[in-house]
Amino acid sequence: MSPLPASIPAIVRTRVRAAVRRPAPRTPEEDEARTLLLRLCSLLLQYPDTELAAARPVLTATVDALPASPAATHLAAFTTWFAGQEQEALEQHYVATFDLRRRSSLYLTYYLHGDTRRRGMALLTLNQRYRAAGWDIDGGELPDHLPVVLEFAALAGPGRGEAPLRQHRRGLELIHRALADADSPYRHVLAALFTLLPPPTEADRAAVDRLVTEGPPNEEVGLAPYGDYGHGEFAPPGTFVPPAPAPPTRVPPAPTSRTEGPR
């Protein structure tokens, strides 16, 4: 029998390395628990309107029933605070935390692309990803809003569903850092989410440090085709956006008896 080709050992080694990197298959029960955690994070990061505030007992009971884990501990710390606040205080804290501070905004493409044309394309691509999976967000929120991204991850599963979360890992890290610096209880929700994601690399940490000191890219022009920044498309919900100025009124010149040439 002829010897094996010399290339076979290299192929075997490559496949062995890939198998080592690949996570072990999860059981249906583990997948179900993962989906529940993603949905809880999505709900708890939404604006605490009357409906969400009324659901606090159900959310607290659901978190309390989770199996013991670091994620469950973080979510329990958050729901304890969440359940004990007046709704008005919750609303004020949410707006101050996520709408008035850019470092903890929940719009993920801002951290990757800033106010540049690439952000418009990123939003369009993300919306197309949702539609290809059979999911339409109905224009209620921008497709990069973190609660929307989390709900898609829960619906579509760990592969393609969680891909946007992995893509925006650095933005998530910056949000968590800002929440921790502000001592906001919402830091626990991000910490729970991180238990489902790969840990940040050294390159991720270095990139987050640069974002802290330099900020995202800035180019306040040409955000087509998804939207035109400055006219409300990228503003957080409820943010006042001044209307576009009306065109100037043209007053016809008074009649004259002499002919005037161009000026």
Beta strands, then each sheet from edge to edge (+ up, - down):
end
